[in-house]
Amino acid sequence: MTRSASTPRAAHSPSIVLNGERRELTTSSALDLVAEVTGRQLHSDGTPADGGRLGIAVAVDGEVIRRGMWSDFTLSDGHTVDIVTAVQGG
């Protein structure tokens, strides 16, 4: 079956792969994504507003993004994002 030019295409929702699972992209910056995932408010430099420790790292497409750059890093459709928690021990 051939689609006619007037048949609308299904809208593509931008998505990322977050820690191995596809997820709709609902935020634009790495900072907003970290805040959403952790459920914590963050300052623009990535530090928690409550003064506590965050203890996580963010990598996009295999490249670590420095905490101070999270607010400036724009996420795009197709990015692979890993948010990892620091674990003490050995």
N, C-alpha and C positions, 0 to 999 in steps of 0.2 A: 504494500500500500504506500502510495506516495503522498506526502504531506503537501497541502496547498500552501501557498505563500501567506494566506490569510489566517492559517491555523496558528494560534498563539502557542509559544513554547512554554513549558513549565518553568516557572521562575527558579533560578538556581540560588539557593541560600549559601552564602559563603561559609566555608567550614575549615576547621583545622583538625589535626590529629593531636590530641592531648594525652600524653602518657599512654600512647598506643591505641586510643579509642577516638573515633571520629566524633566531632562535637561542632555544633553550629557556632559560628563566630558571632558572639553577642557583644563583644567589646572591641575597641580599636587598639588599645595599647597593652603591652605586656604587664604594666603596672595594674591596669584594670582587671586583667585576667587573674593575676595573682591575688588581688583583693577578693575577687569573686570566688576563687577556688578555696582560699583560706578562711573566708568569711570575716576578714579583718579590714579595718580602715587603715590605709597607708598614706603617708606623706608623699609628696612628689619625688623625694629622693629614695623611696622604697622602704623607709623605716616605718614600723608600726606606730600608729597614732597613740596607742595605749602605752608606749614606752617599753614594751616587752621585746623579746627576741623573736625573730622570724625563723631563722635557721633553714632557709631554703635557697636553692639556686635554680636559675631558669636558663634553658638552652633552646634555641630556635634553629631548626635544621642543622643540629649538631654543633652549633656555636654558642658558647656561654655568653649571656648578655649581662654585663655588669649591673648591679643593683641600681646605681645612679643613672643608668640609661633606660631603665624599664619604662619610665613615663614617655620617653622620646621614641621608643621602638614601636613602630606600627605593625600590627599583625595583619597578614593578608591571607586570602583564600589559598588553601593548600599547604600552609606552613605546618611543620611538624614541631610541636612544642613539648618539651620535657620539663616538668617541675618536680624537683627532687628535694627530699628532706634530709638534712644532715643527721646522721645517727652516730652516737658516741659508742665506742667499744672497739673490740679488736679481735 
